[in-house]
């Protein structure tokens, strides 16, 4: 699923094709493994888990782009650093709403 979403993201962006697919694949496997070991269902634990994953995704994405494709390391005036926080907050809230609407999300 991570590969498909990442490749779809790459096809819609102007960046290098394959970087988002690779980062989402690697972090998807890591997230699945870690979420089996610890309980990430409570909202704040889920938010912290997603914040760490989103931060790692951004760092890995920038690192791959810089090391493999010699892209510049840009932070968009600091706005890029808000992306993991906003992503984690939105996804944790959506999972909370989906859990209340149809039972717990597994």
Secondary structure, DSSP 4 states (H G I P E B T S, - for coil): -HHHHHHHHHHHSSS-TTHHHHHHHHHHHHHHHHHHHS---SHHHHHHHHHHHHHHHHHHHHHHHHHHH------GGGGGGGHHHHHHHHHHHHHHHHHHHHS---
